[in-house]
Amino acid sequence: MTSEETESRIRQVCAWPSSRRIAANLSLLENPPLFDLELVSTCNAACGFCPRDRMARRDRFISDETFDAVLEFLPEHAMVMLSGLGEATLHPRLETHVARLSDRGFSSCLVTNGLRLTSRLQDGLVAAGIAQVQVSLHGPPPWFGYPARAARDLEAHLEHLSGHRAGGLRVRVNFVETPRNRLEADRVRQWTGASGFSFFWRREHGRGCHGDTRPRSGTRSGCGIFASVTFITADGVLFPCVNDVAGRYRLGRVGRTNWPDLLEIKHRIVATGAWFDTCARCDDDYRWVLIGQGGLDG
């Protein structure tokens, strides 16, 4: 979606009566569940909009024991996005974890900055059964928003990804627009299309006001992210959202909480409007976009 389309969607949903917003939000809980699984809680890049210094995690890397518990927790037909607030390619067992998800029939997607997405790793992930790769970029080539050497490595990785996709692998470029790169969006979009990738635009937000942006949409109740995505930290904790950076609100833990019980908790929160303080201050456009369009992109 473009900036104009996003703004139009937000105005539309926020103008709905509360009963319609709640009903649309509840309907998202009936869609196939998506899980945002944080294999790693650290990163090899420093993005200005990522408040890593406020994170509360016990573990930097998900343990085999916690990953086993995740596999038992996931319901049938689950989709798993390997993201969270870390860079999953740093995990030494990434390919093994992807293969185990595939063996259980779960579709997986890697969200990465691409800096470690070497041709060898790409081939290994495809062999393990990865279904989609999403690369987050801050600008167009030749710089991509990174220093020269890192940008050259990233360009080589993306060239291989463009020319050697196998097994129906889908690739998407995620562009987060900030005041610093807003003039680059069209160039990134054009480069993305020429490379055979799909393009996803979203605007910088403050992750529950833990950033420099100001709330635009937190005055209304409802959140399509909460209904559509379940966040699991590298510690195995179930948070309401990846935007609960400080980890103030825990809904449970894999190995102790089962999916039907968590789904009931989510249903009750949406139906009663018992939202968290973080939600009241959230300025993430996507919370309204998901409600308005009735589900996730792709």
N, C-alpha and C positions, 0 to 999 in steps of 0.2 A: 504494500500500500504506500501511497505517497503521503506527504505531510498534509496536503489538503484533504485527501480521502480519510486520513486518520482523524483529523479535526471534525470532519462531518460526522463520522461514526460516533465520536465521543458526544457531540451535541445531541445526536439522535437518541442514544441510549440514556443519557442523563436527563433527557426531557420526558422519558417514559414515566408513567405512574409507578410507584414503588411495587405494586403487585405484579406488574408486567416484568419489571427487572428481576424480581425474585423468582418468578416462574421461569424466565429465560436462563437465569443462573442455575436453578435446580436441574434444568434439562441437560446442562453440561455434565452433570454427574452420571448421566446415563450413557455418555459416549465412551468408547474404548479408553481405558486409563493410560495416561502418560506419566512416567516416573522420571524425575530429574535426579540422577544418581551421581553423587560427588565421589569419584574414585580418589581424587586428590584435592586437598584444601589449600595448596600453595600454588604459585604460578611463576613462570619464567619471564613474565612481562609485567610492566607497571602502568596500568591504564588509569587515567585520572579519575574516572567515574567508578572505580572499583574500590570500595572502602575496606581493604584487606586488614588494615590495622584495627578494625572494630570487630573482627571475626572472633568467635569463641568456639574452638575445636580442640578436642583432646588429641586426635590423631591427624597427622598430615596425609597419610596414605591409608586407604581402606584395607583392613586386614582380611586374610582368607576366612577367618571365623565370621567376621561381619558380612562378607560377601556371601558366604553360605546362608546366613540368616536372611539376606536380601532375596536370594533365590527362592527360599521357602515362603517368604512374605508375598512375593509378586503373584497377582491373580492371573488366571488364564487370559490370553490375548493382550497381555501388557506390552506396552512399548516403552523402551528405556532410552533416555537421553543422557549421555555421559558428559556431564557438565558441572553443575553446581557453581561454586566460587573458586574453582581451581582448574589447572591445566591437566587433563586426563592423560596426555601423552607422556607425562613425567612418571607415570606408574610403570614399574618394570614388568608387571603382569597384565598389561592392558590387553594384549592379543588373547591371552588365556581367558580373561574375564569375558571378552566379546564372544569367544568360542563357546564358553559355558552358557551364556545367554542364548546363543543360537541353538545349542543342543537341547535347550528346554523349550524352544519354540518362540522365544521372545525376540521381537524386532529391536535392533539397537541403532542409535545415531550418536556419532561423536561430534561434539562441539569443541573447536580448537582454535588457537591463534595461528596454527600452521607452522610455527617456527621449528618444530621437531617432526613435522609430517614428511619424513624422508620417503623416497621411493620404496625403500625396503619395508618401512613401516606400513605404507599404503598397501603394498602387496600382501603383507601379513594380515592386515585387517580385513582385506577382501577375502582372503582364504579362510579367515575365522568366521566370516559371515556378516560383517558390518553391512547395514542396509543404506545408511546415509552418512555423509560427512558434511558438517557445516563449518565454514571457516570465517572467523570474525576479522574484518579488515577495517582500518581507520582511514584509508586513503587509497588512491589508484597507484598502479606501477608508475615509475620504478621505485617509489619509496614506501608505499603501503602504510605509512605512519610509523615506520621503524628506522633506526640507524642504517647506514648504507650496507654494512656487511650482513646484518640480519635480513634486510630487504632483499639482497641478492639470493640468499639461501631460500627465503620464502618464495621468491619468483621461480626458482628452479623446482621447488616442491609442487607449486601450483601448475607449472607447465607439464610435469609428469602426470599430475592428477587430471589435467584436461585431456591428455592424449592417451592415457592407459587405463581408463576405467573399465572394469570387468564385472560381469555378473549383475548388470543392471544397477550398479552403484549410482545413487543420486548425490549430487553435490550442490550445496547452497552457500552463497556468500551472505553473511550477516553484516550490515553496515549500521553502526550506531552513530547517528548524527549528533554532533556537539557544536557549540559556538565556534570551535576551532576548525572544524572540517566541513561545515555545512555547505560550502561551495563546491565540495568534491563529490557530492552524491551522484550527480549525473555522469561524471567520468567513471566512477566505480561501477555504476549500473551498465554503462556501455561496455566496459572491459569485461564485466561478468558475462554478459550475453555473448560476446565474441569468443569467450573461453568455453562456452557450452554449459555454464552454470546457471542456476536460478538465483534471483536476487531478493533479499529481504531487507526492508528498511524499518528502522524504529528510532525513536528519539531518546536521547539521554534522559535518565531519570535519577532521582536521589535515593533509591532503595529505602523507602520509608523515611525520607528526609535526612539520610546520612550522606549528603552530598551538597553540591552547590546550587542545585535547582530548587524551585519552589513548587509547592503543591498546585496542581491544576485541576485535579479531579477527586480529591479525597473528601469532598464535602458530601458526596452521595454514597449510599450503601451499595454493596455488591462488589464482586471480584471474580471475573472469569478465570483468572490464573489459579486461584484457590480451588475452584471446582474442576479445572481441567488438568492440573499438574500436581503431583505429590512429590515433595522434596525430601530426599534422604541424604543426610550428611555423611562424610567419611567416617564418622563415629557410629553411624547407624541410627541416628536420631531422626525422628519425623517432625519437621518444622512445618508451620502453615505455608511458608513460602520461602524461596531463596532470598527474598528481600528482607526477611527477618535476620539481618546480618549479625546482630549481637546475640541471637539465639534466646530471646526472652520467653518465647512461647513454645512449649513442647507438647506435641500431640501423642507421643508414644515413642517406641523404639522397636526396630525389627528384632524378632526373636521373642518379644514380649507382647506385641500388639499384632492382631491379625487384620487383614484387609477389610472384611465386613464390618468390624467394629470401627475402624478408621473412617470408612465410608459413611457410617451412621453419624459419627461426630461431625463430618463435613456437612452432611445434610442438615443437621440440627443448627449449625452455625449460620448457614445460608438462609434457612427458613425463618429463623428468629432474628437475624440481623445482629447476632452477638459477635461483632467483629473485634479484632484486636487493635490496640492503640497504634501499632505500626500501620495498619490498614487505613486508619483515619487520616494519616499524614502522607499516604502513598501518592505519588504523581506518575506512576507507570501507566502510560496510555493503553497498554495491552490488556489491562484489567477490564476495560470497557470494550475494546475491539473484539475480544473473544466472546463476550456476551452478545454483541451486535451481530456477529457473523455466525454464531451458533457453534463454534468449535475452533480447533487449531488449524493453522495454515499447513496444508500438505500432510 
